Amino acid sequence: MLAVADSDSYLKWAACLLGDLPAGCVTELVVVRTPIAPSPEQIVAAVNGRAGDPPPVLSARSVRRLAERTQPDVILVACTGPVVDVLVAEVLDGLRPRPVFVSGLPGISVPATEKAWIFRSGCDLFVVHSEREVAEFSQIAARLGGGGAVGLARLPFLRPELTGAAGNRVVFATQAKVPREREQRERILLSLAELARRRPDLDVVVKLRALEDERQTHNERFHYQRLWRELGEPGRLVFAAGPMQEQLQQAAGFVTVSSTAALEAIAMGVPSLVLSDFGVSAEMINLVFEGSDLLGTMDELAAGEFRAASESWCAANYFQPAEDNDWAGLLAGLAISRPRRPATSLLDGPEHAAGRRRARLRVEVPPKMLRVGYRAKRRMRRYLKSLT
């Protein structure tokens, strides 16, 4: 299997997914060069020793040449939606023998969206991580057509053999997309600072997805570390990057708005809190936590009131029994049979040509070499904000 990732979250997902393949599989992991490609430090943190040496960052043409040379049975396209479409439909099209194309989503995908399915409809297998997600995406597939099978895999970075060490650290997992407003983010920081004031025995850590000068899967308009400086650093907070797992192994508590890292905390037995102050909705990406017993407020955060997730909720969401995970079996069947009729992309046709040209520009041209006019830049910014 050749795995191709384009950003930090997809790289982490790909590295973990490769590690969960059956013994004997030969794997290779690379990063395709785009404006959101992770920095060397992000790459090391994402793979966290799972894939041997840090994967190289290659141009799209180099990815094509690598696939031609190694002739993989399977290509895992672990990328944002538009990049998946361009890689499968153009960059990697025409490989002989044709590999099985696999894609998926690297975290919480409730509610399922048509856009996520459409961009990946040229793939033979679409991997998600809960029974609810399988059901919702299967309904979309039945309604829209296109695509291949929908497979279930446990989120590969949920490591039940690891446990928190009941340490002295409270970890806040940041996200680029939510909450969107500056004032909302400042309120979170002030609640964390209040917790640190009340509990001098605790180290309160803001776990960053990326440093201020690093790119990530989604653009972050109001970076927490910059906001903290602009607030005058009114308290005792620690800002840290690096692997989430290292933080959770020293955690006494975990808090987020809706980060997938909440699932890592649950798996490791770390008491947690999912903030509901800004609403529980698809926009906040936290609908899935309804019924989890984890939803709470910033007042509860300031008081250090963390809790355990409901066992029944866990069984229905991301912690299904291992025997229910069918993605590897589906993949093996596809690799053996090599379907003559590949998945049908819903983005074929001239009406999608302009969007694909813009996506191709993202994939094939390094950021420092981009020389486009004002209107093209404006289109690019809108495009990046819409990534799935």
N, C-alpha and C positions, 0 to 999 in steps of 0.2 A: 504494500500500500504506500502510495505517495500522498502525503498530506500537505496542502498549501493553505497558509493562513495569511491574513492581511492586517491584523490589528491585535492589540494586547489580549482582549478577552477571547477572541477566536483562537489565538495561539495557545493560551492556557487550556482551552477546551480540547483542541486537537491533540496536544501533548498528552493530556490525561486519557483521551479516548484511545489513542494508540497504545498506551500502557495497559488498557483493559482488553486488548485483543488476545485470542488464544495463543498459547506457546507455539513457536515455530513460524509465526508470521514475520516477514521481513518488512521493515518500515523505514521510511525516510520523511523528514519534516523540513519544510522550507517556508520562508516568508516572502511573499511577492511584494515588490516595491510599489508603494502608493503613498500619497500624502499622509495617511494615518498609520503607516508602518511603525511598529514600536522601536524605541531606542534600544541600544545594546543592553542598558540596565533593565529595561522592561522585558526584554527577551529572556534574560537570565532569570528574572523573577517569575515569569510566566511558565517556563518549562521546569524550573525548580529541580533540576537534576534528573527529570524523568526521561529525557530524550538524548542522554549522552551530551556531546558537545552542543553548545548553542547553535541553533539552525542558521544557515546563511540567509541573507536577504538578496533575492534575485530579481532581475527584470522579468517581465512577462515572457519575453523571447527566450530568456535562459530557462524559465520553467518549462516552456515548450520543448526546448532541446533536451532537457533532463528527462522529460517524459518519453521522448522519442528514443533516447539512449537506453533507458532502464525498462521500458515497456511494462509498467505496473499493471497488475490485474485490476486494481481499484485506485481511484483518486478521490481522496477526501477533500472537498472544496470548503474549507473552514473560513468563510469570508462573509462580509456584509453582502446583502442581497444583490445590488447591481454588479458587484465584482464577481459573484458566483455566476451570474448570467453571462457576462462577457467571457470569463474563463472557459465555461462549458461550451458556449455557442460559437466562440470565435478562436480564442487563443489555443484551446486544446481540441478543437473540432478536427475530425479527420484522422485521429490517431489510429494506427492499425498494428495489432488488433485493438478494437475499441475497448477501453477500460470501462468498468462500472463506475459511475459517478455517484458519490454520496455527499450530502450536505446536511445541514441541521442548524439548530439554534443553541447557543452556549449557556443558556440560563433559563430563567422563568419566562414562559411564553403564554401566559394566561392574561387576557383572552387571546386566542389565536387570531391572526390577521390575514386577510386575503393577500396583502402585499408581500408578506413573508413567503407565502406559498407560491405566488406568481413568479417572483424572482428566482426561485429554486425549482421551478416546474420542469426544467430540463434535466434534472437529476433522477437517477433510478431509485434512490433510497433517501428518505427524508427522516432524520433522527431527532426525536424529542424525548422528554424525560419524565412524563407522568401519564397515567391512564387518562386523565382529563385532557391533556394536550393531544394525545393520540386521537381521542374521540372528536375533539373540536377541529383538528386539522383534517381528519378523515371526512368530516361533514363538508368542509370547504372544498376538498378534493372532489367529492361526489357532485357538488354543485357546479364547480368551475371546470372540472376536467384537468387534463394535463398531469405531468408528474408521474412518479412511480409509487412504490410502497411507502407507508408510514411505519417506522420502526420505533420500538421503545427501548431506551437504555437508561440505566440509572445514571444520574449526573456523575461523570467519571471522577470528579474531585471530591465527592463525598466519601470520606475514608472512615468507615466505622471502626477500624482497628486503632485509629488515633483518638485520644481524648484530651480535653483541656486539663491543665495542671492545677486548676483551682488557684490561679496566680493572683496577682494584685493589679491587673490591668483591665480597664474597660476600653473596648475597641469600637469606634464608630466607623462604619464602612461608608465612604462617600460614593456618590454617583454623579455622572456628568449631566444627565438629563433631568433628574428630579432631586429636590424641588427646583422649580425654574427661577423663582424670584429671589433677588438679592436679600430682601428683608427676611424671607423664610430661612435662608441659609444662616443669616446672622443670628436669628433666634435659636437655631440648633447649636451654634457655637457658644452662645451665652448660656444655654442650658447645660452643655458639657462643662463649661467653666464653673457653673454653680455646683455641679456634682463634685468637681475637683476641690472646690472650696470646702464643701461639707465633709468630704472624705479625703483628708490628707494622706490616708494610708493607700490610696489608689493612684495609679498612673493612668490618666485619661488620654487615650491615643486617637488621633484622627488619622485613620488609615487611608492614604491617598491612592487613587488609581494611577495617577501620573503626576510628576512634578510640573511646575508651572510652564516650563519650556518644552514639555514632552507632549506628543499627540496621543490620543486614545481613540477607541472605537467611535465615540460620539464627542462632539465639541462641548467644552465646558466653559460657559460664559463667565461664571463667577466662581473662580477657584478658591477653595476654602482657606488655603494658606495666605493668599493675597488679602482676602477679606479680614482675616485675623489681624494682619499687620495694619490694615486700614482702620480697624476698630481700636487700635492702640494696644493690642495684646492684653485685654483686661482679665487676666487670669492665668492659670497654670495648665496649659495643654501641650501635648507632644505631637508633632506631625511626623509621619513615617511612611515610606514607600516599601517596596519589597513584597515577598510572598505573604498572603493572608494567613496561611497555615502557621507560620512562625508567630504571628501575633495571637492567634487563637490558642495556641499551646500554652500561652502565659496569661490567658484571659479569665477574669472572674465574672465578666459580663460583656454583652455584645449589643450594639444598637445600630439600626439603619432605617432608612425610609422604605426601601424595597429591594435592596441589593440581594443578589443570589448568594452572597456570602452568609446570609442568614441561614441558609440550608447547611453550609459548612459548619456553622456554629451549632446548629441542632445536632448534626451528625457527631460532633465532638463533645456533646453534653454541656455546652456553655450556655448558662441562662441568658435569655435574649429579650429584646424589645423592638417592635416594629412601630415606628411613629405614625400615628393616624391624625395628627393635628391638621394636616393639609388635605384631608379627605381620603376616602378609600374608593379608588376608581381605577379604570383602565389607564387614564392619563398618569396617575401616580404609580402605576405598575405594581399595585399592592392588593388587587382584588383577590388574588390567590390566598392571601393570609387571613381572609374571613374564616372564622371558626377555628383558627390555629391557637387561640388563647395568647397570642403574642402581641396583638395590637394594643398600643398604649400611647400615653401623651408625654410631652416634654416635661411636664411637672413630675411625672413618674420617673422620667430619666434623671432629673435633677435630684430626686430622692433615692436614686439607685435601686429602683424596684424592677428587677428583671424576673423572668419566669421561664418555665419549660413549655415546650409545644405539646399540644394535644396528641395523644397516641393515635386516635382515630383519624385526625387530620393528616398526620405523618403517613399513615398507611395509604391514604387516598392521594397524597401529593408528594411525589419524588422519593418516597422511601418504600416502594413496592417490593415484594419478595423477589429475590434474584431470578427465580424460575419464570417470572412474568416478562423479563427482559428478552425480547426476541430479535433485536437488531442484528446481532452477530449471526444468528441462524439465517435470517433473510439475506444478509450480505454474502454468506457462504453460498447460498443457493444461487444468487445472482452471479457471483464470480465463476461458479461452475458452469452454469447454463449460458452465460454471456448472451443476454437477450438480443435477438436480431432486430427487434423493434425497440429502440431506445425510448426513454421517456419523452413525451411531447411537451416542448416549451410553449407556454402561453404568450411568450414575448416574440415569437417569430412574426415576420411580416414588416412591410415598409413603414407602418405607422409607429414602430418602435425604433426606427433607425437613428433618429436624432439623440434620443436618450442613451442608446448604446454607444454612439460616438463619444458622448461626454464621459461615459463610464470607461471607455477604452482609453481616453486621455488620462484618467486617474490611474489606471493600471499600468500603463506603459511608460509614462514620463516621470522621472524623479522630480520631487518638489522643487529643487533648486533650479531645474531646467524649464519650469513652467514659464512661458512668456506669452500671456494671453491678454486680450484687451479688457477694458472695464466691464463690458456687458458679459463677456465670457466668465470673468471672475465672479460677477454677481450670480450668474447661473450656477457656477460651481459651488458657491456658498450655500445657495438654496438646496442644491443637490446633496451636499454633505450632510445638511441638517435632516434630510429625509431618509437617510440610510436606515435599513432595518437590521 
